[in-house]
């Protein structure tokens, strides 16, 4: 990953993630996360609003590969997550309007779960995948995204950080 295009975000899922298999084999998830801007990023009108009404951004996050297949089972609407990745822009042709569209999204390299994540469902699925990998003789579990999951610190001061 390029050090010039690097992003770290902390926020909450706006909705349950979407899961699909690309080409029938590559796990893919996407979700929108709500990130609250820090006070320094707000204009004068927003600074005077109560904290619950201050500036927010909804950011699309995508993740590919085996890790996406595992992360899907931990994520649910409202869960706090920390995402590390890179900002990506792509174009596609809208089949309905036949116009070219531009999409900005964060391509996640790492997703860390916090309060609100479904740890029971996620750990059950992770253990199942570990057993399947061991039966197939796979020894590098990190490549499959099966290493233990760490939760975010229990600190309410987490802010959006752009590096």
N, C-alpha and C positions, 0 to 999 in steps of 0.2 A: 504494500500500500504506500502510495506517495505521501511524503511528509508535508507536501504543500496543499493537499486536499484531504484534510483530516478533520473529523467533527465528533464531538462528544455531546450528547443530549441526555437530560434527565426529565422525565415527564410521566404522564399517565396515558394508558390506552383509551382512545376515544370510543372504540367499539371492539368487539371480538375480532381476532385476526382471521384472515382468509387464507385457506390452505389449498394447494393444488399440486399435482405432479406435472411438471413440464415435460413434454415428449414422453409421458408415461413413466418416467423414471427419476427425474430430478426434483426433490422436494423444494417447494417454494412457498413462503408465507409473505403476506403484506399486511400492514396495519397502519392506522393513523394514530399518532400520539400528540397529546396536547402539552405544549411546553410553555410555561409562564416566563415572560421576559423579566429580567432583573430591573430594578428601579432605574439604573443608569441608561437603560435602553428605551425608556418610556418618554413620550413627549410630555409637555407641561400639563395638558388636560388629563392624560391618563394617570400621572403621578398623584393628582388630587382625588382620584377615585378610591373607594375602599379596596383593600387587597383582593377581595374576591371578584372584582370587576376590572382589574387591570389587564394590560395587554397580554394576549395569548396567541400562540401560533399553533396551527395544526399541520403537522409534518408527516408525510408519507414515508414509511420505512419498509424496506424489502430485505429478505434474507433468502439465500439459496443454499442447497446442499443438505447433507445429513443433519447438520446442526439445526437447520430450519425445521426439519421433521420432528426433532426432539423439543425445540423451543415452543412449538405450537401448543403442546400439551400443558405448558406452564402458564401461557398467556391467556388473559381474559379481560373483558372490559373493566376499566377502572384501576387495573394493576399498575403499580409504579415500576418503571423500567429505566435502565441506563443503557444507552446505545452508543457504541463506538463504531465508526465506519467512515465512509467518504460520501460526499455529495456528488450525485450523478444526474446528468440531464440527458434525456433521450427524446427522439421524435417518433411518432407513429401516425399512420393514416387512419382516421376515424372512418369505419366502414359505413356509418349512417350518413354522415355529411360529406364524406370524401375529402375532408380538409385535413391538413397536417396539424397535429397537436404536439405540444411540448410538455414534458413531464419532468418535474424536479423531485428527486427522492433521495433518501439516505440509504445507501447499500450497506447493511450492517455486517460488520466483521465479528462483533461480539455484542450479545444482549445479556444484561445482568438483571435478575428479578428482585423486586422489593415487595413491599406490603401489597397485599391483594392478589398476588400470584397464586395459582392453583398448584401448590407444592405436592399435595397428595397424588393428584392425577399425573402430574409431570414425573414424579419419582417412580410411580408404578410403571409408566411407559419406559422411562430410562432403564430401570432394572430389566424389563423385558428385552429391550434392545441389547443390553450388555450380555444377557444369556444367549441371545441369538448370535451375537458376534463371537462369543467364546466357542459356541458349537461349530462355527465356521472357521475357527482358528485365527481370528483377527486379534492381534496383540496391541495395536496402537489405537486405543479407544478415544484419544483426543481428536484424531482426524474425523471420527464419527460424531463428535460433539457429545460424548458420553462421560466426560469427566464430571466430578461433583459440582453442583451448582452453588455459587455463593450468593447470598442475599445482600442487598444494599444496606449500608449502615442505618441504624435506627435513629437517624438524625433528620429533623424537619428543615434543616438549613440548606438542603440540596438545591442548587441553582443550575440553570442552563449554562453550559460552558462551551465556548467556541474557541478552538485552538488554531 
